[in-house]
Amino acid sequence: MHAPNTTEQESPRPRGRPRREAARDEIVEATLALLADRGFQATTMDAIAARASVGKTTIYRRWDSKEELIADALGELRTEPSTSAATDLRAVLLEYLHDQERELADPLVGRLLPAILGELQTNPGFASAWEDRVVRPRRHAIVDVLSEALERGELRDGADPDVIADLLLGAPLLRLLFPVGLPAVPAHYAEQQLEAIWDGIAPVA
C-alpha cells in the first residue's frame, strides 16, 4: 500500500487578510454603520454581532465593552500626520489639513456626530474611552511632529506645539462640522489656514 501523497492532498492556504484581521474590520465597519443608521443606544453588542456576522465572543475577545469598541471604531476615521510624503514641515502640515478636510467633510462623519456628542455628555465610560482612544492619540500625533520640528529649528523659538495643534485641529472642526451662521468654506481653505498660522510660527530669518 502506497503512503498518501500529502503534497497533492493539502489545500492551498486562502489568500487575503488573516481571519482575525478580517473579523476585526467587519466588526468595526458594522459598528460605524449601526451608529450612523440607528444611533448610540441601538448599537448594541447583539446588533453589531448580527451585522458583522460574527459571534459575540469574537467581539468580547477584542473589546471589553461597547464603549471601547465604538471609540476604537471612531478612531479608525481619524487623520494622522505623515512625514513620508513630504520632507519639510510646511508641506506636512498642509497635507494634514487637507486630510482633515476630507475626513470632516465625509457624510458618514456628519451622520455619526449627533450620536457621539450627546453620549459624551451623559456616558462617563464612553467619554473615558473616547479620550483614551481618539482624542489623545490624535492630538499626540500632531504635537509630536511639531515638537520634533521645534527641536530641529523648523519652528520659531518659543513656539508652543500645543497651541499650534489647537489652531490646526480646532478651526476645521468648527468650520466643517458646526457651520451654522458661518460663511461657506472657501476652495483653498487649508492653504489659507496654514498661511495665517505659518506667519506666526515660522523661524525668524
N, C-alpha and C positions, 0 to 999 in steps of 0.2 A: 504494500500500500504506500502510495506516494504521500509525502507530507504536503499539506495545503500550501499553495503559493500565497503567502501573506501579502506580498507586494502587490499582486493583482487584486486581492480582495479588499485592501484598505481603501476606504473612500477618501477622496481628496478633501482637505480642510476647506470649509467655505471661506470665500474671500469677503472683505469688507470689515466693518468695525467689530471688535470683540463684543460678545453678547452683553457683558456688564456695561460697557460704554454705551452700546445701543439702547439698553434699557434705561439708563440714566437720561439720555437725550429724549427718549419718548416720554418719560415722566415729566421732565422739565417742559417740553412742548405742550403736554396735556394740561399741566398746571397753568401755564400762561393763557392757553385757550379758554379754560374754565373761568379764570379770573376775569378775562375780557368779556365773556358771554354772560356769566352769572353773578359775578361779584365775589367778595372775600368769603362771606359766610357760607355760601353754597359750594365753595371749592373745598369739599371735604376729602379726606383720605380715600373714602369709598369711591367718590366720584372721580378722583384722579386715577385710582387703580383701574376703574372701568374704562375711562377714556384712553388710558395708555395700554390697556390690555395686559396688565401685569397683576400679580398678587400683592396684597397689602404688605406681606412680609418682605417682598422685594423693595418696597418703598422704605419700610422701617429699618432695613439693613443699612440704609444710607442717611436717613434723616430721623431724628428723634421726635419731631413734631411737625405739624402742618405749617406752623410759623417759620420754622427753619427752612423747610422745603420751599415755601413761597419766596422767602428772602433770597435763597440761592437762585431760584428761577429768575427773579427780577434782576439779580446780579449779573446774569448772563447777558443782559441787554446793555450793560454799562460800557462806556468808552474809556480806554486806557491809552495814555500817551505812548507813542512808539518812536524809538530812535533809529530804527532800521531803514526807514525810507528817506531820511534826511540827516545831514551831519551838523547843521547849525541850529541853534536854539530857536530862532525866529521861525524857521521852516517847520520845526517840530511842533511849536505852539499853534501855528496856522493849521497844520494837519489835524491837530487835536480839536480845534474849534470847529473845523468842517465836520469831523466825525460826530461831535456833539450835536451839531445842527441836524445831521441826518438822523441821529438817534431820537432826538426830541421831536422831530417832525414826523416820525413814524406813526401812522394811525393807530397801531397796536398800543404804543405808549400812551397816546391820548385816551384810549379806551380803558387802560389799566389804572390811570391816575385816580379816578374817583374811588375805586376800590381800595387804593393804598392810603390816601390821605386821611380818610375817616378812621381807618383801622389804627393808624399810627397814634391817634389821639386817645383811643379807648382800649387798646390792647397792649399792655406793657411787654408781654412776651414777644409779640411781633416787632414792637419798637426796638427792643434789645437786639433781636436777630437782624433787623434792617440796619441798625447802627454797625454791628459787627461784620456783616457780610456784604453790605452795599456801600454805606457812607464812608466808613474808614478806609477800605481798600481803594475806593475811587479817589478819595482825597489824598491818601498817602502816595499814590502812584504819581500824581502830578507834582505834589510837594517835593518828592524825592528828585524828580527831574530838575525842578527849579533849584533845589539846594545844591545839587551837583554842579549845575551851571554857575551858581554863585561862587562855588569853590574854584571853578576854572576861570573866573574873571569874566564870564559872559553876561553877568548882570551888574548893575550899578552897586557900588559899595553901600552897604546898609539896607539894600532891598530886602524885603521880608517875603519869603516864599509863601507863607500862609496868606498874607494879604493879596498877593498876586493870584494865588489859587482861588480866593474868593471872587476876584474880578473875572477870572476865566470861567468859573463854574456858575456864578450867580446870574450874570446878565443873560446868557442863552436860556437859562431855566425860566427866568421871568418873561422874556420876550416871546418865547415859543410855547410855553405851557400856560401862561397867565396873560394872554394878550388883550384882555378886555380893557378898552379905553386907551390902548396904546397904538401908535402908528404901525402900519404894515412893516414887516421886516424887509429891509432892502436886499437887493440881489447879492450884494457883496458885503453882507453884514459881518462875516468873520474877519474879512480884511480890514474893515473899518474899526471893528472892536480891537483887533490886535494893534492897529496903528495908534489908537488912543492910549492903549496900555503901554506899548513899547516906548513911547516918548518919555515915560516916567520911570522905566526900569532898565533901559539900555545903558551900557557903560558910558561914562563921560569921556569924550575924545580928548 
